[in-house]
């Protein structure tokens, strides 16, 4: 899952997995990767970390909460 910071809420992600489980109860699901980006969904201008830049602490806090 690659989720932007303004993307679906953690509950929305949970319910998408739960819905799949209810529709296909014998399907074994496994989350092997979870990425929560610090940029907005349609933001193609942010370049945090490049050229010595840094991610604002507030975004890091929000990203930590999403994990």
mmCIF file as Biopython writes it, N, C-alpha, C and O atoms, coordinates in Angstrom:
data_model
#
loop_
_atom_site.group_PDB
_atom_site.id
_atom_site.type_symbol
_atom_site.label_atom_id
_atom_site.label_alt_id
_atom_site.label_comp_id
_atom_site.label_asym_id
_atom_site.label_entity_id
_atom_site.label_seq_id
_atom_site.pdbx_PDB_ins_code
_atom_site.Cartn_x
_atom_site.Cartn_y
_atom_site.Cartn_z
_atom_site.occupancy
_atom_site.B_iso_or_equiv
_atom_site.auth_seq_id
_atom_site.auth_asym_id
_atom_site.pdbx_PDB_model_num
ATOM 1   N N  . UNK A ? 1  ? 0.833   -1.167  0.000  1.0 0.0 1  A 1 
ATOM 2   C CA . UNK A ? 1  ? 0.000   0.000   0.000  1.0 0.0 1  A 1 
ATOM 3   C C  . UNK A ? 1  ? 0.881   1.234   0.000  1.0 0.0 1  A 1 
ATOM 4   O O  . UNK A ? 1  ? 1.799   1.361   0.811  1.0 0.0 1  A 1 
ATOM 5   N N  . UNK A ? 2  ? 0.598   2.115   -0.895 1.0 0.0 2  A 1 
ATOM 6   C CA . UNK A ? 2  ? 1.301   3.392   -0.938 1.0 0.0 2  A 1 
ATOM 7   C C  . UNK A ? 2  ? 0.265   4.486   -0.735 1.0 0.0 2  A 1 
ATOM 8   O O  . UNK A ? 2  ? -0.460  4.839   -1.665 1.0 0.0 2  A 1 
ATOM 9   N N  . UNK A ? 3  ? 0.193   5.010   0.448  1.0 0.0 3  A 1 
ATOM 10  C CA . UNK A ? 3  ? -0.859  5.949   0.809  1.0 0.0 3  A 1 
ATOM 11  C C  . UNK A ? 3  ? -0.294  7.344   1.013  1.0 0.0 3  A 1 
ATOM 12  O O  . UNK A ? 3  ? 0.630   7.529   1.805  1.0 0.0 3  A 1 
ATOM 13  N N  . UNK A ? 4  ? -0.845  8.339   0.300  1.0 0.0 4  A 1 
ATOM 14  C CA . UNK A ? 4  ? -0.421  9.716   0.563  1.0 0.0 4  A 1 
ATOM 15  C C  . UNK A ? 4  ? -0.962  10.178  1.907  1.0 0.0 4  A 1 
ATOM 16  O O  . UNK A ? 4  ? -1.925  9.612   2.424  1.0 0.0 4  A 1 
ATOM 17  N N  . UNK A ? 5  ? -0.351  11.189  2.458  1.0 0.0 5  A 1 
ATOM 18  C CA . UNK A ? 5  ? -0.714  11.637  3.802  1.0 0.0 5  A 1 
ATOM 19  C C  . UNK A ? 5  ? -2.153  12.149  3.855  1.0 0.0 5  A 1 
ATOM 20  O O  . UNK A ? 5  ? -2.770  12.132  4.920  1.0 0.0 5  A 1 
ATOM 21  N N  . UNK A ? 6  ? -2.697  12.602  2.726  1.0 0.0 6  A 1 
ATOM 22  C CA . UNK A ? 6  ? -4.088  13.048  2.702  1.0 0.0 6  A 1 
ATOM 23  C C  . UNK A ? 6  ? -5.007  12.014  2.065  1.0 0.0 6  A 1 
ATOM 24  O O  . UNK A ? 6  ? -6.124  12.329  1.655  1.0 0.0 6  A 1 
ATOM 25  N N  . UNK A ? 7  ? -4.529  10.791  1.989  1.0 0.0 7  A 1 
ATOM 26  C CA . UNK A ? 7  ? -5.290  9.717   1.362  1.0 0.0 7  A 1 
ATOM 27  C C  . UNK A ? 7  ? -6.321  9.103   2.293  1.0 0.0 7  A 1 
ATOM 28  O O  . UNK A ? 7  ? -6.749  9.741   3.255  1.0 0.0 7  A 1 
ATOM 29  N N  . UNK A ? 8  ? -6.718  7.882   2.019  1.0 0.0 8  A 1 
ATOM 30  C CA . UNK A ? 8  ? -7.728  7.227   2.845  1.0 0.0 8  A 1 
ATOM 31  C C  . UNK A ? 8  ? -7.288  7.140   4.308  1.0 0.0 8  A 1 
ATOM 32  O O  . UNK A ? 8  ? -6.102  7.008   4.612  1.0 0.0 8  A 1 
ATOM 33  N N  . UNK A ? 9  ? -8.257  7.216   5.188  1.0 0.0 9  A 1 
ATOM 34  C CA . UNK A ? 9  ? -7.958  7.126   6.613  1.0 0.0 9  A 1 
ATOM 35  C C  . UNK A ? 9  ? -7.542  5.704   6.968  1.0 0.0 9  A 1 
ATOM 36  O O  . UNK A ? 9  ? -7.816  4.773   6.212  1.0 0.0 9  A 1 
ATOM 37  N N  . UNK A ? 10 ? -6.884  5.527   8.107  1.0 0.0 10 A 1 
ATOM 38  C CA . UNK A ? 10 ? -6.549  4.161   8.535  1.0 0.0 10 A 1 
ATOM 39  C C  . UNK A ? 10 ? -7.787  3.260   8.628  1.0 0.0 10 A 1 
ATOM 40  O O  . UNK A ? 10 ? -7.714  2.073   8.313  1.0 0.0 10 A 1 
ATOM 41  N N  . UNK A ? 11 ? -8.923  3.823   9.060  1.0 0.0 11 A 1 
ATOM 42  C CA . UNK A ? 11 ? -10.148 3.018   9.119  1.0 0.0 11 A 1 
ATOM 43  C C  . UNK A ? 11 ? -10.610 2.605   7.734  1.0 0.0 11 A 1 
ATOM 44  O O  . UNK A ? 11 ? -11.081 1.482   7.558  1.0 0.0 11 A 1 
ATOM 45  N N  . UNK A ? 12 ? -10.489 3.481   6.747  1.0 0.0 12 A 1 
ATOM 46  C CA . UNK A ? 12 ? -10.876 3.141   5.382  1.0 0.0 12 A 1 
ATOM 47  C C  . UNK A ? 12 ? -9.999  2.013   4.849  1.0 0.0 12 A 1 
ATOM 48  O O  . UNK A ? 12 ? -10.489 1.105   4.178  1.0 0.0 12 A 1 
ATOM 49  N N  . UNK A ? 13 ? -8.711  2.069   5.146  1.0 0.0 13 A 1 
ATOM 50  C CA . UNK A ? 13 ? -7.811  1.000   4.728  1.0 0.0 13 A 1 
ATOM 51  C C  . UNK A ? 13 ? -8.175  -0.309  5.421  1.0 0.0 13 A 1 
ATOM 52  O O  . UNK A ? 13 ? -8.186  -1.368  4.794  1.0 0.0 13 A 1 
ATOM 53  N N  . UNK A ? 14 ? -8.476  -0.231  6.726  1.0 0.0 14 A 1 
ATOM 54  C CA . UNK A ? 14 ? -8.874  -1.426  7.474  1.0 0.0 14 A 1 
ATOM 55  C C  . UNK A ? 14 ? -10.134 -2.046  6.874  1.0 0.0 14 A 1 
ATOM 56  O O  . UNK A ? 14 ? -10.195 -3.256  6.656  1.0 0.0 14 A 1 
ATOM 57  N N  . UNK A ? 15 ? -11.139 -1.208  6.609  1.0 0.0 15 A 1 
ATOM 58  C CA . UNK A ? 15 ? -12.398 -1.737  6.104  1.0 0.0 15 A 1 
ATOM 59  C C  . UNK A ? 15 ? -12.277 -2.282  4.695  1.0 0.0 15 A 1 
ATOM 60  O O  . UNK A ? 15 ? -13.037 -3.179  4.329  1.0 0.0 15 A 1 
ATOM 61  N N  . UNK A ? 16 ? -11.358 -1.781  3.895  1.0 0.0 16 A 1 
ATOM 62  C CA . UNK A ? 16 ? -11.167 -2.366  2.563  1.0 0.0 16 A 1 
ATOM 63  C C  . UNK A ? 16 ? -10.628 -3.787  2.681  1.0 0.0 16 A 1 
ATOM 64  O O  . UNK A ? 16 ? -11.026 -4.673  1.924  1.0 0.0 16 A 1 
ATOM 65  N N  . UNK A ? 17 ? -9.724  -4.002  3.628  1.0 0.0 17 A 1 
ATOM 66  C CA . UNK A ? 17 ? -9.191  -5.350  3.859  1.0 0.0 17 A 1 
ATOM 67  C C  . UNK A ? 17 ? -10.269 -6.248  4.461  1.0 0.0 17 A 1 
ATOM 68  O O  . UNK A ? 17 ? -10.409 -7.406  4.067  1.0 0.0 17 A 1 
ATOM 69  N N  . UNK A ? 18 ? -11.028 -5.713  5.413  1.0 0.0 18 A 1 
ATOM 70  C CA . UNK A ? 18 ? -12.100 -6.481  6.056  1.0 0.0 18 A 1 
ATOM 71  C C  . UNK A ? 18 ? -13.185 -6.856  5.051  1.0 0.0 18 A 1 
ATOM 72  O O  . UNK A ? 18 ? -13.709 -7.969  5.093  1.0 0.0 18 A 1 
ATOM 73  N N  . UNK A ? 19 ? -13.524 -5.941  4.153  1.0 0.0 19 A 1 
ATOM 74  C CA . UNK A ? 19 ? -14.533 -6.234  3.135  1.0 0.0 19 A 1 
ATOM 75  C C  . UNK A ? 19 ? -14.070 -7.360  2.221  1.0 0.0 19 A 1 
ATOM 76  O O  . UNK A ? 19 ? -14.849 -8.256  1.894  1.0 0.0 19 A 1 
ATOM 77  N N  . UNK A ? 20 ? -12.818 -7.321  1.812  1.0 0.0 20 A 1 
ATOM 78  C CA . UNK A ? 20 ? -12.275 -8.396  0.984  1.0 0.0 20 A 1 
ATOM 79  C C  . UNK A ? 20 ? -12.343 -9.724  1.730  1.0 0.0 20 A 1 
ATOM 80  O O  . UNK A ? 20 ? -12.669 -10.753 1.139  1.0 0.0 20 A 1 
ATOM 81  N N  . UNK A ? 21 ? -12.041 -9.704  3.007  1.0 0.0 21 A 1 
ATOM 82  C CA . UNK A ? 21 ? -12.112 -10.923 3.822  1.0 0.0 21 A 1 
ATOM 83  C C  . UNK A ? 21 ? -13.545 -11.471 3.866  1.0 0.0 21 A 1 
ATOM 84  O O  . UNK A ? 21 ? -13.758 -12.679 3.761  1.0 0.0 21 A 1 
ATOM 85  N N  . UNK A ? 22 ? -14.511 -10.583 4.020  1.0 0.0 22 A 1 
ATOM 86  C CA . UNK A ? 22 ? -15.911 -11.030 4.095  1.0 0.0 22 A 1 
ATOM 87  C C  . UNK A ? 22 ? -16.405 -11.566 2.758  1.0 0.0 22 A 1 
ATOM 88  O O  . UNK A ? 22 ? -17.208 -12.499 2.720  1.0 0.0 22 A 1 
ATOM 89  N N  . UNK A ? 23 ? -15.934 -10.986 1.672  1.0 0.0 23 A 1 
ATOM 90  C CA . UNK A ? 23 ? -16.347 -11.466 0.351  1.0 0.0 23 A 1 
ATOM 91  C C  . UNK A ? 23 ? -15.662 -12.774 -0.030 1.0 0.0 23 A 1 
ATOM 92  O O  . UNK A ? 23 ? -16.260 -13.636 -0.674 1.0 0.0 23 A 1 
ATOM 93  N N  . UNK A ? 24 ? -14.411 -12.911 0.372  1.0 0.0 24 A 1 
ATOM 94  C CA . UNK A ? 24 ? -13.609 -14.093 0.034  1.0 0.0 24 A 1 
ATOM 95  C C  . UNK A ? 24 ? -12.954 -14.639 1.301  1.0 0.0 24 A 1 
ATOM 96  O O  . UNK A ? 24 ? -11.747 -14.483 1.485  1.0 0.0 24 A 1 
ATOM 97  N N  . UNK A ? 25 ? -13.740 -15.283 2.184  1.0 0.0 25 A 1 
ATOM 98  C CA . UNK A ? 25 ? -13.215 -15.682 3.491  1.0 0.0 25 A 1 
ATOM 99  C C  . UNK A ? 25 ? -12.070 -16.692 3.437  1.0 0.0 25 A 1 
ATOM 100 O O  . UNK A ? 25 ? -11.297 -16.788 4.390  1.0 0.0 25 A 1 
ATOM 101 N N  . UNK A ? 26 ? -11.948 -17.432 2.363  1.0 0.0 26 A 1 
ATOM 102 C CA . UNK A ? 26 ? -10.877 -18.432 2.289  1.0 0.0 26 A 1 
ATOM 103 C C  . UNK A ? 26 ? -9.585  -17.875 1.694  1.0 0.0 26 A 1 
ATOM 104 O O  . UNK A ? 26 ? -8.567  -18.565 1.641  1.0 0.0 26 A 1 
ATOM 105 N N  . UNK A ? 27 ? -9.636  -16.626 1.249  1.0 0.0 27 A 1 
ATOM 106 C CA . UNK A ? 27 ? -8.449  -15.980 0.689  1.0 0.0 27 A 1 
ATOM 107 C C  . UNK A ? 27 ? -7.538  -15.533 1.824  1.0 0.0 27 A 1 
ATOM 108 O O  . UNK A ? 27 ? -7.964  -14.806 2.722  1.0 0.0 27 A 1 
ATOM 109 N N  . UNK A ? 28 ? -6.299  -15.965 1.780  1.0 0.0 28 A 1 
ATOM 110 C CA . UNK A ? 28 ? -5.329  -15.561 2.796  1.0 0.0 28 A 1 
ATOM 111 C C  . UNK A ? 28 ? -4.709  -14.230 2.380  1.0 0.0 28 A 1 
ATOM 112 O O  . UNK A ? 28 ? -4.121  -14.124 1.304  1.0 0.0 28 A 1 
ATOM 113 N N  . UNK A ? 29 ? -4.840  -13.224 3.227  1.0 0.0 29 A 1 
ATOM 114 C CA . UNK A ? 29 ? -4.297  -11.894 2.950  1.0 0.0 29 A 1 
ATOM 115 C C  . UNK A ? 29 ? -3.062  -11.649 3.801  1.0 0.0 29 A 1 
ATOM 116 O O  . UNK A ? 29 ? -2.972  -12.104 4.942  1.0 0.0 29 A 1 
ATOM 117 N N  . UNK A ? 30 ? -2.136  -10.936 3.237  1.0 0.0 30 A 1 
ATOM 118 C CA . UNK A ? 30 ? -0.930  -10.577 3.975  1.0 0.0 30 A 1 
ATOM 119 C C  . UNK A ? 30 ? -0.454  -9.209  3.508  1.0 0.0 30 A 1 
ATOM 120 O O  . UNK A ? 30 ? -0.238  -8.994  2.315  1.0 0.0 30 A 1 
ATOM 121 N N  . UNK A ? 31 ? -0.291  -8.284  4.451  1.0 0.0 31 A 1 
ATOM 122 C CA . UNK A ? 31 ? 0.292   -6.991  4.119  1.0 0.0 31 A 1 
ATOM 123 C C  . UNK A ? 31 ? 1.797   -7.124  4.254  1.0 0.0 31 A 1 
ATOM 124 O O  . UNK A ? 31 ? 2.313   -7.352  5.348  1.0 0.0 31 A 1 
ATOM 125 N N  . UNK A ? 32 ? 2.488   -6.982  3.157  1.0 0.0 32 A 1 
ATOM 126 C CA . UNK A ? 32 ? 3.938   -7.135  3.188  1.0 0.0 32 A 1 
ATOM 127 C C  . UNK A ? 32 ? 4.663   -5.794  3.123  1.0 0.0 32 A 1 
ATOM 128 O O  . UNK A ? 32 ? 5.873   -5.718  3.334  1.0 0.0 32 A 1 
ATOM 129 N N  . UNK A ? 33 ? 3.911   -4.746  2.832  1.0 0.0 33 A 1 
ATOM 130 C CA . UNK A ? 33 ? 4.536   -3.435  2.734  1.0 0.0 33 A 1 
ATOM 131 C C  . UNK A ? 33 ? 3.493   -2.371  3.031  1.0 0.0 33 A 1 
ATOM 132 O O  . UNK A ? 33 ? 2.349   -2.474  2.589  1.0 0.0 33 A 1 
ATOM 133 N N  . UNK A ? 34 ? 3.882   -1.369  3.764  1.0 0.0 34 A 1 
ATOM 134 C CA . UNK A ? 34 ? 2.990   -0.255  4.061  1.0 0.0 34 A 1 
ATOM 135 C C  . UNK A ? 34 ? 3.808   1.023   3.996  1.0 0.0 34 A 1 
ATOM 136 O O  . UNK A ? 34 ? 4.707   1.242   4.808  1.0 0.0 34 A 1 
ATOM 137 N N  . UNK A ? 35 ? 3.493   1.855   3.031  1.0 0.0 35 A 1 
ATOM 138 C CA . UNK A ? 35 ? 4.184   3.132   2.869  1.0 0.0 35 A 1 
ATOM 139 C C  . UNK A ? 35 ? 3.180   4.251   3.033  1.0 0.0 35 A 1 
ATOM 140 O O  . UNK A ? 35 ? 2.138   4.262   2.377  1.0 0.0 35 A 1 
ATOM 141 N N  . UNK A ? 36 ? 3.484   5.177   3.893  1.0 0.0 36 A 1 
ATOM 142 C CA . UNK A ? 36 ? 2.685   6.387   4.031  1.0 0.0 36 A 1 
ATOM 143 C C  . UNK A ? 36 ? 3.572   7.559   3.635  1.0 0.0 36 A 1 
ATOM 144 O O  . UNK A ? 36 ? 4.476   7.958   4.370  1.0 0.0 36 A 1 
ATOM 145 N N  . UNK A ? 37 ? 3.293   8.095   2.463  1.0 0.0 37 A 1 
ATOM 146 C CA . UNK A ? 37 ? 4.084   9.213   1.956  1.0 0.0 37 A 1 
ATOM 147 C C  . UNK A ? 37 ? 3.817   10.458  2.780  1.0 0.0 37 A 1 
ATOM 148 O O  . UNK A ? 37 ? 2.756   10.576  3.395  1.0 0.0 37 A 1 
ATOM 149 N N  . UNK A ? 38 ? 4.750   11.381  2.804  1.0 0.0 38 A 1 
ATOM 150 C CA . UNK A ? 38 ? 4.562   12.634  3.531  1.0 0.0 38 A 1 
ATOM 151 C C  . UNK A ? 38 ? 4.057   13.750  2.624  1.0 0.0 38 A 1 
ATOM 152 O O  . UNK A ? 38 ? 3.749   14.837  3.113  1.0 0.0 38 A 1 
ATOM 153 N N  . UNK A ? 39 ? 3.963   13.515  1.326  1.0 0.0 39 A 1 
ATOM 154 C CA . UNK A ? 39 ? 3.431   14.540  0.442  1.0 0.0 39 A 1 
ATOM 155 C C  . UNK A ? 39 ? 1.946   14.284  0.178  1.0 0.0 39 A 1 
ATOM 156 O O  . UNK A ? 39 ? 1.446   13.179  0.390  1.0 0.0 39 A 1 
ATOM 157 N N  . UNK A ? 40 ? 1.263   15.307  -0.281 1.0 0.0 40 A 1 
ATOM 158 C CA . UNK A ? 40 ? -0.157  15.195  -0.574 1.0 0.0 40 A 1 
ATOM 159 C C  . UNK A ? 40 ? -0.372  14.368  -1.838 1.0 0.0 40 A 1 
ATOM 160 O O  . UNK A ? 40 ? 0.548   14.167  -2.632 1.0 0.0 40 A 1 
ATOM 161 N N  . UNK A ? 41 ? -1.585  13.901  -2.004 1.0 0.0 41 A 1 
ATOM 162 C CA . UNK A ? 41 ? -1.919  12.995  -3.095 1.0 0.0 41 A 1 
ATOM 163 C C  . UNK A ? 41 ? -1.597  13.562  -4.474 1.0 0.0 41 A 1 
ATOM 164 O O  . UNK A ? 41 ? -1.033  12.854  -5.309 1.0 0.0 41 A 1 
ATOM 165 N N  . UNK A ? 42 ? -1.939  14.807  -4.726 1.0 0.0 42 A 1 
ATOM 166 C CA . UNK A ? 42 ? -1.720  15.397  -6.049 1.0 0.0 42 A 1 
ATOM 167 C C  . UNK A ? 42 ? -0.566  16.390  -6.061 1.0 0.0 42 A 1 
ATOM 168 O O  . UNK A ? 42 ? -0.495  17.250  -6.939 1.0 0.0 42 A 1 
ATOM 169 N N  . UNK A ? 43 ? 0.333   16.277  -5.096 1.0 0.0 43 A 1 
ATOM 170 C CA . UNK A ? 43 ? 1.441   17.219  -4.993 1.0 0.0 43 A 1 
ATOM 171 C C  . UNK A ? 43 ? 2.652   16.669  -5.741 1.0 0.0 43 A 1 
ATOM 172 O O  . UNK A ? 43 ? 3.297   15.723  -5.289 1.0 0.0 43 A 1 
ATOM 173 N N  . UNK A ? 44 ? 2.946   17.266  -6.875 1.0 0.0 44 A 1 
ATOM 174 C CA . UNK A ? 44 ? 4.118   16.856  -7.654 1.0 0.0 44 A 1 
ATOM 175 C C  . UNK A ? 44 ? 5.267   17.839  -7.486 1.0 0.0 44 A 1 
ATOM 176 O O  . UNK A ? 44 ? 6.272   17.745  -8.191 1.0 0.0 44 A 1 
ATOM 177 N N  . UNK A ? 45 ? 5.127   18.788  -6.553 1.0 0.0 45 A 1 
ATOM 178 C CA . UNK A ? 45 ? 6.144   19.817  -6.401 1.0 0.0 45 A 1 
ATOM 179 C C  . UNK A ? 45 ? 7.041   19.587  -5.193 1.0 0.0 45 A 1 
ATOM 180 O O  . UNK A ? 45 ? 8.164   20.092  -5.160 1.0 0.0 45 A 1 
ATOM 181 N N  . UNK A ? 46 ? 6.571   18.834  -4.197 1.0 0.0 46 A 1 
ATOM 182 C CA . UNK A ? 46 ? 7.376   18.611  -2.995 1.0 0.0 46 A 1 
ATOM 183 C C  . UNK A ? 46 ? 8.569   17.738  -3.319 1.0 0.0 46 A 1 
ATOM 184 O O  . UNK A ? 46 ? 8.464   16.779  -4.084 1.0 0.0 46 A 1 
ATOM 185 N N  . UNK A ? 47 ? 9.676   18.069  -2.747 1.0 0.0 47 A 1 
ATOM 186 C CA . UNK A ? 47 ? 10.887  17.285  -2.959 1.0 0.0 47 A 1 
ATOM 187 C C  . UNK A ? 47 ? 11.624  17.197  -1.633 1.0 0.0 47 A 1 
ATOM 188 O O  . UNK A ? 47 ? 12.809  17.520  -1.548 1.0 0.0 47 A 1 
ATOM 189 N N  . UNK A ? 48 ? 10.911  16.754  -0.593 1.0 0.0 48 A 1 
ATOM 190 C CA . UNK A ? 48 ? 11.504  16.663  0.733  1.0 0.0 48 A 1 
ATOM 191 C C  . UNK A ? 48 ? 12.721  15.746  0.722  1.0 0.0 48 A 1 
ATOM 192 O O  . UNK A ? 48 ? 12.710  14.677  0.112  1.0 0.0 48 A 1 
ATOM 193 N N  . UNK A ? 49 ? 13.734  16.174  1.389  1.0 0.0 49 A 1 
ATOM 194 C CA . UNK A ? 49 ? 14.925  15.351  1.535  1.0 0.0 49 A 1 
ATOM 195 C C  . UNK A ? 49 ? 15.936  15.501  0.416  1.0 0.0 49 A 1 
ATOM 196 O O  . UNK A ? 49 ? 17.102  15.149  0.596  1.0 0.0 49 A 1 
ATOM 197 N N  . UNK A ? 50 ? 15.526  16.013  -0.732 1.0 0.0 50 A 1 
ATOM 198 C CA . UNK A ? 50 ? 16.461  16.182  -1.844 1.0 0.0 50 A 1 
ATOM 199 C C  . UNK A ? 50 ? 17.287  17.451  -1.634 1.0 0.0 50 A 1 
ATOM 200 O O  . UNK A ? 50 ? 16.790  18.449  -1.113 1.0 0.0 50 A 1 
ATOM 201 N N  . UNK A ? 51 ? 18.511  17.399  -2.032 1.0 0.0 51 A 1 
ATOM 202 C CA . UNK A ? 51 ? 19.414  18.546  -1.957 1.0 0.0 51 A 1 
ATOM 203 C C  . UNK A ? 51 ? 19.528  19.114  -0.548 1.0 0.0 51 A 1 
ATOM 204 O O  . UNK A ? 51 ? 19.604  20.332  -0.381 1.0 0.0 51 A 1 
ATOM 205 N N  . UNK A ? 52 ? 19.540  18.271  0.448  1.0 0.0 52 A 1 
ATOM 206 C CA . UNK A ? 52 ? 19.709  18.717  1.826  1.0 0.0 52 A 1 
ATOM 207 C C  . UNK A ? 52 ? 18.444  19.224  2.478  1.0 0.0 52 A 1 
ATOM 208 O O  . UNK A ? 52 ? 18.500  19.745  3.592  1.0 0.0 52 A 1 
ATOM 209 N N  . UNK A ? 53 ? 17.295  19.089  1.817  1.0 0.0 53 A 1 
ATOM 210 C CA . UNK A ? 53 ? 16.028  19.539  2.386  1.0 0.0 53 A 1 
ATOM 211 C C  . UNK A ? 53 ? 15.594  18.624  3.518  1.0 0.0 53 A 1 
ATOM 212 O O  . UNK A ? 53 ? 16.175  17.559  3.729  1.0 0.0 53 A 1 
ATOM 213 N N  . UNK A ? 54 ? 14.586  19.042  4.230  1.0 0.0 54 A 1 
ATOM 214 C CA . UNK A ? 54 ? 14.088  18.252  5.347  1.0 0.0 54 A 1 
ATOM 215 C C  . UNK A ? 54 ? 12.568  18.262  5.347  1.0 0.0 54 A 1 
ATOM 216 O O  . UNK A ? 54 ? 11.937  19.212  4.883  1.0 0.0 54 A 1 
ATOM 217 N N  . UNK A ? 55 ? 12.006  17.211  5.864  1.0 0.0 55 A 1 
ATOM 218 C CA . UNK A ? 55 ? 10.558  17.112  6.003  1.0 0.0 55 A 1 
ATOM 219 C C  . UNK A ? 55 ? 10.153  17.880  7.261  1.0 0.0 55 A 1 
ATOM 220 O O  . UNK A ? 55 ? 10.775  17.706  8.309  1.0 0.0 55 A 1 
ATOM 221 N N  . UNK A ? 56 ? 9.133   18.718  7.178  1.0 0.0 56 A 1 
ATOM 222 C CA . UNK A ? 56 ? 8.683   19.449  8.372  1.0 0.0 56 A 1 
ATOM 223 C C  . UNK A ? 56 ? 8.277   18.491  9.496  1.0 0.0 56 A 1 
ATOM 224 O O  . UNK A ? 56 ? 7.642   17.471  9.230  1.0 0.0 56 A 1 
ATOM 225 N N  . UNK A ? 57 ? 8.633   18.801  10.739 1.0 0.0 57 A 1 
ATOM 226 C CA . UNK A ? 57 ? 8.317   17.917  11.868 1.0 0.0 57 A 1 
ATOM 227 C C  . UNK A ? 57 ? 6.832   17.581  11.997 1.0 0.0 57 A 1 
ATOM 228 O O  . UNK A ? 57 ? 6.492   16.470  12.406 1.0 0.0 57 A 1 
ATOM 229 N N  . UNK A ? 58 ? 5.947   18.506  11.659 1.0 0.0 58 A 1 
ATOM 230 C CA . UNK A ? 58 ? 4.507   18.235  11.754 1.0 0.0 58 A 1 
ATOM 231 C C  . UNK A ? 58 ? 4.090   17.101  10.815 1.0 0.0 58 A 1 
ATOM 232 O O  . UNK A ? 58 ? 3.241   16.280  11.164 1.0 0.0 58 A 1 
ATOM 233 N N  . UNK A ? 59 ? 4.695   17.059  9.617  1.0 0.0 59 A 1 
ATOM 234 C CA . UNK A ? 59 ? 4.383   15.978  8.688  1.0 0.0 59 A 1 
ATOM 235 C C  . UNK A ? 59 ? 4.919   14.642  9.190  1.0 0.0 59 A 1 
ATOM 236 O O  . UNK A ? 59 ? 4.266   13.611  9.029  1.0 0.0 59 A 1 
ATOM 237 N N  . UNK A ? 60 ? 6.092   14.653  9.793  1.0 0.0 60 A 1 
ATOM 238 C CA . UNK A ? 60 ? 6.636   13.422  10.355 1.0 0.0 60 A 1 
ATOM 239 C C  . UNK A ? 60 ? 5.761   12.902  11.493 1.0 0.0 60 A 1 
ATOM 240 O O  . UNK A ? 60 ? 5.570   11.694  11.631 1.0 0.0 60 A 1 
ATOM 241 N N  . UNK A ? 61 ? 5.227   13.820  12.313 1.0 0.0 61 A 1 
ATOM 242 C CA . UNK A ? 61 ? 4.321   13.421  13.388 1.0 0.0 61 A 1 
ATOM 243 C C  . UNK A ? 61 ? 3.056   12.784  12.830 1.0 0.0 61 A 1 
ATOM 244 O O  . UNK A ? 61 ? 2.593   11.760  13.333 1.0 0.0 61 A 1 
ATOM 245 N N  . UNK A ? 62 ? 2.500   13.393  11.792 1.0 0.0 62 A 1 
ATOM 246 C CA . UNK A ? 62 ? 1.280   12.853  11.189 1.0 0.0 62 A 1 
ATOM 247 C C  . UNK A ? 62 ? 1.543   11.489  10.555 1.0 0.0 62 A 1 
ATOM 248 O O  . UNK A ? 62 ? 0.726   10.575  10.669 1.0 0.0 62 A 1 
ATOM 249 N N  . UNK A ? 63 ? 2.687   11.362  9.888  1.0 0.0 63 A 1 
ATOM 250 C CA . UNK A ? 63 ? 3.053   10.088  9.278  1.0 0.0 63 A 1 
ATOM 251 C C  . UNK A ? 63 ? 3.206   9.006   10.352 1.0 0.0 63 A 1 
ATOM 252 O O  . UNK A ? 63 ? 2.769   7.871   10.160 1.0 0.0 63 A 1 
ATOM 253 N N  . UNK A ? 64 ? 3.817   9.356   11.462 1.0 0.0 64 A 1 
ATOM 254 C CA . UNK A ? 64 ? 3.967   8.403   12.561 1.0 0.0 64 A 1 
ATOM 255 C C  . UNK A ? 64 ? 2.635   7.967   13.120 1.0 0.0 64 A 1 
ATOM 256 O O  . UNK A ? 64 ? 2.457   6.796   13.455 1.0 0.0 64 A 1 
ATOM 257 N N  . UNK A ? 65 ? 1.686   8.898   13.228 1.0 0.0 65 A 1 
ATOM 258 C CA . UNK A ? 65 ? 0.359   8.553   13.710 1.0 0.0 65 A 1 
ATOM 259 C C  . UNK A ? 65 ? -0.327  7.581   12.763 1.0 0.0 65 A 1 
ATOM 260 O O  . UNK A ? 65 ? -0.995  6.648   13.209 1.0 0.0 65 A 1 
ATOM 261 N N  . UNK A ? 66 ? -0.167  7.793   11.439 1.0 0.0 66 A 1 
ATOM 262 C CA . UNK A ? 66 ? -0.813  6.920   10.454 1.0 0.0 66 A 1 
ATOM 263 C C  . UNK A ? 66 ? -0.271  5.495   10.523 1.0 0.0 66 A 1 
ATOM 264 O O  . UNK A ? 66 ? -1.018  4.540   10.310 1.0 0.0 66 A 1 
ATOM 265 N N  . UNK A ? 67 ? 1.022   5.342   10.820 1.0 0.0 67 A 1 
ATOM 266 C CA . UNK A ? 67 ? 1.566   3.994   10.964 1.0 0.0 67 A 1 
ATOM 267 C C  . UNK A ? 67 ? 0.953   3.322   12.172 1.0 0.0 67 A 1 
ATOM 268 O O  . UNK A ? 67 ? 1.280   2.173   12.471 1.0 0.0 67 A 1 
#
